[in-house]
Amino acid sequence: MHFIGPDSSTRIGQWLLLDSHDEARAVLRWGNISADEMAEHENSIRRWNTSSVGLQLTERQLAQLIERGKGWPWNGYELLQMKKAGKYPQRIDLSHAI
């Protein structure tokens, strides 16, 4: 999972490797998405195994997400390589960023 700013091109935050779809749902709930958006996400996952959802972050959440991204890999390939080498960064619990 990765995060892109409201302009649809600026990368923010960090890449996350999630172990389950439940973890992805937790991030989406943290991002204040609506029930309709969650249903659309679930439908996209079932149909295409991918989804893009616009999070409704508060200014505080956005600032915390950006801060947590400092020093993290900016692409999923690099993060996967780090995980395979046993050098995966500490997992981030977004529930503390609320």
C-alpha positions as CSV (number, residue, x, y, z in Angstrom):
1,M,0.0,0.0,0.0
2,H,1.2,3.5,-0.7
3,F,-0.1,7.0,-0.4
4,I,-0.4,9.8,-2.9
5,G,-1.4,13.4,-2.2
6,P,-4.6,15.1,-3.2
7,D,-3.0,16.2,-6.5
8,S,-2.8,12.5,-7.5
9,S,1.0,12.7,-8.1
10,T,2.8,13.7,-4.9
11,R,4.0,10.8,-2.9
12,I,3.5,11.1,0.8
13,G,4.0,8.8,3.7
14,Q,5.6,5.4,3.3
15,W,5.0,2.2,1.5
16,L,3.4,-0.5,3.8
17,L,3.6,-4.2,3.3
18,L,0.4,-5.6,4.7
19,D,-0.1,-9.2,5.7
20,S,-3.9,-9.3,5.1
21,H,-6.8,-7.6,3.6
22,D,-8.1,-6.9,7.1
23,E,-5.0,-4.7,7.6
24,A,-5.8,-2.8,4.4
25,R,-9.4,-2.3,5.7
26,A,-8.0,-1.0,9.0
27,V,-5.9,1.6,7.1
28,L,-9.0,2.6,5.0
29,R,-11.1,3.0,8.2
30,W,-8.3,5.1,9.7
31,G,-8.5,7.2,6.6
32,N,-12.1,8.1,7.3
33,I,-13.6,6.6,4.1
34,S,-17.4,6.3,3.8
35,A,-19.3,3.1,3.8
36,D,-19.9,3.5,0.0
37,E,-16.2,4.0,-0.6
38,M,-15.5,0.8,1.4
39,A,-18.0,-1.1,-0.6
40,E,-16.5,0.2,-3.9
41,H,-13.0,-0.9,-2.6
42,E,-14.3,-4.4,-1.8
43,N,-15.9,-4.6,-5.2
44,S,-12.6,-3.5,-6.9
45,I,-10.6,-6.0,-4.9
46,R,-13.0,-8.9,-5.9
47,R,-13.0,-7.9,-9.6
48,W,-9.4,-6.7,-10.3
49,N,-7.5,-7.5,-7.1
50,T,-6.5,-3.9,-6.8
51,S,-8.1,-0.7,-5.6
52,S,-7.5,3.0,-5.2
53,V,-9.3,4.9,-2.5
54,G,-9.2,8.6,-1.5
55,L,-8.6,8.9,2.2
56,Q,-10.3,11.8,4.0
57,L,-7.4,12.7,6.3
58,T,-7.4,15.5,8.9
59,E,-4.5,17.9,8.7
60,R,-3.0,16.2,11.7
61,Q,-3.3,12.8,10.2
62,L,-1.7,14.0,6.9
63,A,1.2,15.6,8.8
64,Q,1.8,12.5,10.9
65,L,1.7,10.3,7.8
66,I,4.3,12.5,6.1
67,E,6.5,12.5,9.2
68,R,6.3,8.7,9.4
69,G,7.5,8.4,5.8
70,K,10.9,10.0,6.5
71,G,13.6,7.4,6.0
72,W,11.3,4.8,4.5
73,P,11.7,3.3,1.0
74,W,9.7,5.1,-1.6
75,N,8.9,2.1,-3.8
76,G,7.4,-1.3,-3.2
77,Y,10.2,-3.2,-4.9
78,E,12.8,-1.8,-2.6
79,L,10.7,-2.6,0.5
80,L,10.1,-6.2,-0.7
81,Q,13.9,-6.6,-1.2
82,M,14.5,-5.3,2.3
83,K,11.9,-7.7,3.8
84,K,13.5,-10.7,1.9
85,A,16.9,-9.7,3.3
86,G,15.5,-9.5,6.8
87,K,16.0,-5.7,7.0
88,Y,12.3,-4.7,6.8
89,P,11.7,-1.5,8.7
90,Q,9.7,-1.6,11.9
91,R,6.0,-2.0,11.1
92,I,3.9,1.1,11.5
93,D,0.7,1.0,13.5
94,L,-1.4,3.8,12.0
95,S,-3.9,3.6,14.9
96,H,-1.4,5.7,16.9
97,A,-1.4,8.4,14.3
98,I,-5.1,9.3,14.8
